[in-house]
Amino acid sequence: MATKVVMAQLSPTMEEGRLVEWKVSEGDEIEQGDIVAEIETDKANMDVEALGSGVLRKIVVDEGETVPVGALIGVIAGEDEDISGLLEEAEAAAAGADEEEEEEEEEEEGEGAAAGAAEAGGGKRAGEGAAAKAAETPSNGAGRRDGGRVRASPVARKMADEEGIDLSRLEGSGPGGRVVKADVEEAVESGVGRGAAAAAGPERLTEERVELSQMRKAIARRLTQSLGPVPHFFLTSEIDMGRALDLRAEINERLAGEDGEGEPAKIGVNDLLLKAAAEALVRHPEINASWGEGEIVRHGSVDLGIAVAVDDGLITPVIRDADRKGLRRIAAEAGELIDRAREKDLQPDEYQGATFSISNLGMFPIEEFTAIINPPEAAILAVGRTVEKPVVVDGQIAVRRRMRVTMSCDHRVIDGATGARFLDTFKSMLENPLAMLL
């Protein structure tokens, strides 16, 4: 029996995925559980396992293409098994998606043409111009519907633009004559479909349009769900980091002595922040909370999210039960999670379900900023860099190492005084760091 390989929903927020790489080729023998493809979700790159055994009879979606969750991307079946029904189903689904996209584009173009005609005051001239343009546009290209746009995958369009290839002159080998990556590659090798402009050499780029990654799309969705609907307010505090940094240096010196040869183990400033936050959240459970449907949920564990910048966005790996872990354990877990986040190697349960998050830009020349809450969390702490500055201590001016932090709070869950008490405890932990280690 044929087995579908589909674009699986590998995270709750995933609506579509990009096929990064096929790990197998058409004609390969596949066993159930084999890794057959790698896809890019909204947070990480993940492997797709075969749900059945057989031969990879057909690759439906090429590398680089983006398709909705549930779309057929390949078919595993017996060597002589009829899979035509599955392929026709996939072709019909792709055609339906293309038609919907084309209708939207035609509607936008129609609105634009109507506006242009009204502005010019000459509807007749606009109609004649549109008719002339239609007459100049070929409608019998292999990948083109009658009177429509060329049907091509996103990666094929991008490659064609870069190489100066006219898609309307290519024979599409995808479902329904769709032009795919392989067709453009063949055209590049043979020189078919190159226009006069391409032959004359590349032109200077004046505009660049970057296709959204799955992560960037997810970030856009989440932010519009947060800053608009969630009533934010912000609390800022300045912390004397002198003792914390001195303690960190002493700990790292001792750890270096334990390790002997090789790179010494190190505790980072971020690790101190995580430990201080965990201890403060235990003392203020009203901050370690989420907004629910008609209720406020106070969580039974402190699960800290760490905002990590990656090439095309942001991801927040989570340290589970941070309130029950020592500084060294937190440092080790944070280091591993951050490294794997940057490699896009996290599983969904490793970046979902934080109860409180920290975003630290202290490694940059940023002294203060505000962060946007990641729902349903009730707060996020934004940390700036530590700077030496003159301050008044016991009536005397002294140079101290100071750090500013700003907590964004969901006013539905946290009131001003509640947030202020939490920040006061957090500040006290860092200014008297032995307290959080005992």
Secondary structure, DSSP 8 states (H G I E B T S, - for coil): --EEEE----STT--EEEEEEESS-TT-EE-TT-EEEEEE-SS-EEEEE-SS-EEEEEE-S-TT-EEETT-EEEEEE-TT---HHHHHHHHHHHHHHHHHHHHHHHHHHHHHHHHHHHHHT-HHHHHHHHHHHHHHS----TTB-TTS-B-B-HHHHHHHHHHTB-GGGS---SGGG-B-HHHHHHHHHHTTTB-HHHHT-------------HHHHHHHHHHHHHTTTS-EEEEEEEEE-HHHHHHHHHHHHHHHHHH-SSS-----HHHHHHHHHHHHHHH-TTTSEEE-SSSEEE-SS--EEE-EEETTEEE--EETTGGGS-HHHHHHHHHHHHHHHHTT---GGGTS--SEEEEE-TTTT---------TTBSEEEEEEEEEEEEEEETTEEEEEEEEEEEEEEETTT--HHHHHHHHHHHHHHHHSTHHHH-
